[in-house]
């Protein structure tokens, strides 16, 4: 047995050279599972030994699992060398009791996060007692003093590994009681190992890099090296030894820009500090003897992200003995706590929410309309966190943020190329400003009664048509939703680059209401507006781009400006003319820890000085003079959380989405009636050049996902899960109600035959288990009903499935504006003046109603006069306007409405009928709208 055991243990002790990181982004998520597996192996081994059974099989399993776990633990501070050595020694000595005890201890600490709080979790001997709940119980029911936040510091060192423990202890001795944070140290010795640690260790907040580090890991990492070469332009074979440290810093910033980086060098720091190579570092230290300064710098850097200027000041304000004589009786809570009738409100919400309420803007609370203090500082920190030049808080939701941006950018008569399926706030913004929407269509997903994203070809055609008709100067902006409600993500960099080649000063309005979280992981970030703005700014300033542009000009010099070939050629803007002007709105509350209606406007506009005044006016127009203090504070805190743990939370949400996809689509019973739509089903092949069909093993690795998101025109966000329920004979609305009423499961939107699930930073694996159990229970109920109901039940079931999944109505496209609302009715472009049509509906004398099912509708569709919508008509689902003011209504739209079986249709009342602008009113309008 000893011989067998030594063969099994040797790889773990001496270091497995073939570390399989082909899916290294999944390593952190798999880590807890591996430790649970190791704990179970130890438990089985111990049980077999106590029962007197043969233990070789269990020893082999424990040894093999430890060999898989051990390499990853080199990149995490916990469990650390002492506990890992204890495990290996217990295995070597065949001590099943000790091995099982240590494996369980570590597994439990990792699962609960207890190692962040309890020193005993690090000790092989002492047991953790009574602290498991500290990280999983809400803070208001915890007893005792608040714990210091925990993080880990990565040190990339040139030192001998034999000296690492003494260096670790030296830094530990610098801890002081007044330190705001507690940290442990991870040490690696090479460029590649540092990058692995940055990817797999979600506890990292700072990295100290010694100059002169080695390049290659002891492990064979072909996938890692290919990743560096293809996506980060880092070829290990060509890196100059003196630049290894600065190259590593650039790569880390590309992966996790929130981390603070420090350089230790014995070179001429004065010269290095002023070079572009030093830009990635927060601070550069000379020599290796300033350990206390490094310690303080690390704590200070983390504190810069931990700070919440407005929230912290609001907490201080709540503790002050303030007398209030302003118009907010609920402030300080006296009207509630002294009441004979509403004390239950105070009991439910607690004291602090009332103590922190105020309508004052002094005393450090600041004014949202004219911020000069803590709100201004909080907004500046948000801009840094989200990679923007400016950030503005909004407390009326992204509906308001969208209207602010549209009003700030557009004036009457401007043309905006816009997705017809965008949120209604954009359409109302065009009404307010008098801008002309030029509607472009997203590709349809008729089988699910939803739309995807707008093909780049359609956007380019709109711009080229405007150029051909001599009105490109009127085109002010491109307005798109990214990602869409159903998860379609644009290649934002490519869209902006090619559109700027046609008009170099275009403004881009990206509604990222559902995508605010995307900044904080290296996958989604490349698809964000701010990520693309930064990338394009760097690209167009790079001398290499000028050479690329010169070659492009030579290749296209003889191409006719009106040639349709421009639609299929990747276009490049002139670097001397291009301006990066990008506005992103996001609903912080939809994907981060902010209260409902919390929103932000992010700005990267190289010409912001030209619109600063109009932006300010638009902000004043739409922002309440009585914003909620708690909402503003939650925006401040949401930023803090995402800067410090957004990477961990995002990667966890991604992992959960993969688990849901896998479990639903492979479950033998659930998959008979339910199905999570794959990337292949949600994005047509023409927009997926990579050929990626689905996420997660065995379909794809994270490396393949990264490559697909780098190149594909449109990609699907894995965290948006379209769950098909029509195959269970349930329509989306019916299924949503069933889940909420019977199973206490809340979901997002619905379509004719699906519901939308969203995995976010709030979800846990327990939530996933609940969902899977519910789907299994419903599937069993269907099976039982079909088995007991006989042929009639089966026929009815199949008919309903056919109705929901096969007999789906075609989705109507936008037709055109009536000539009365167009400058040039014969133009190929389709923009129109929606504002006058909208306000004509205010005059009932100019309007009429026709019943949807009436013969009058059919007669007018066939013989005229044209049916012209007087208002927005928006059915839910699918939630996009099938009619807008001034639009000519076609037979396709009427057919779609007649086939709808939804209860909620905004702008339409069946008892009245469709509201139309009278033909006589249209005749009185001039053919050119003003």
Secondary structure, 3 states (H helix, E strand, C coil): CHHHHHHHHHHHHHCCCCCCCCCHHHHHHHHHHHHHHHHHHHHHHHHHHHCCCCCHHHHHHHHHHHHHHHHHHCCCCCCHHHHHHHHHHHHHCCCHHHHHHHHHHHHHHHHHCHHHCCHHHHCCCCCCCCCHHHHCCCHHHCCCCCCCEEEEEEEECCCCHHHHHHHHHHHHCCCCCCCCEEEEEEEECEHHHHHHHHHHCCCEEEEEEECCCECCCCCCCHHHHHHHHHHCCCCHHHCCHHHHHHHHHHHHHHHCCCCEEEEEECCCHHHHHCCHHHCCCCEEEECCCCHHHHHHHHHHHHHHHHCCHHHHHHHHHHCCCCCCCCCCCCHHHHHHHCCCCCHHHHHHHCCHHHHCCCCCCCCCCCCCCCCCCHHHHHHHHHHHHCCCCEEEEECCHHHHHHHHHHHHHCCCCCEEEEECCCCHHHHHHHHHHCCEEEEECEEEEHHHCEEEEECHHHHHHHHHHHHHCCCHHHEEEEEEECCCCCCEEECHHHHHHHHHHHCCCCEEEEECCCCHHHHHCCCHHHHCHHHHHHHHHHHHHCHHHHHHHHHHHHHHCCCCCCCHHHHHCCCCCCCCCCCCEEEEEECHHHHCCCCCCCEEEEEEECCHHHHHHHHHHHHHHHCCCCCCHHHHHHHHHHHHHHHHHHHHHHHHHHHHHHHHHHHHHHCCCHHHHCEECCHHHHCCHHHCCCCCCCCCCCCCCHHHHHHHHHHCCEEECCCEEEEECHHHCCCHHHHHHHHHHHHCCCCCCECCCEEEEECCCCCCHHHHHHHHHHHHHHHHHHHHHHHHHHHHHHHHHHHHHHHHHCCCCCCCCCCCECHHHCCCCCCCCCCECHHHHHHHCCCHHHEEEECCCCHHHHHHHHHCCCCEECCCEEEECCCCEEECCCEECCHHHHHHHHHCCCCEEECCECCCEEEEECHHHHHCCCCCCC
